[in-house]
Amino acid sequence: MLRGILQRLTAGGAWTVRHLAEELDTTPQLVEAALYELARRGYLRPVGAACTASCASCPLTTGCVRGTGERVWALAQMS
């Protein structure tokens, strides 16, 4: 599941936990745990508890989580 999440996030777009769970045929709870594990391993970083950025400068050009309360994650810079 970790590889599947990374593949989807690397391909681009904005993914909610619910959409990832549907795509991977699992539960939102397992996806949430996997996201935290990927962050612990250094692959992801939490951007914030929820979207508060100005829409004009937002990097999520293919989706929006504003007003959903979803945590926003970004791929970590790998060296």
Secondary structure by P-SEA (a helix, b strand, c coil): caaaaaaaaaacccccaaaaaaaacccaaaaaaaaaaaaaaccccccccccccccccccccccccccccbbbbbbcccc
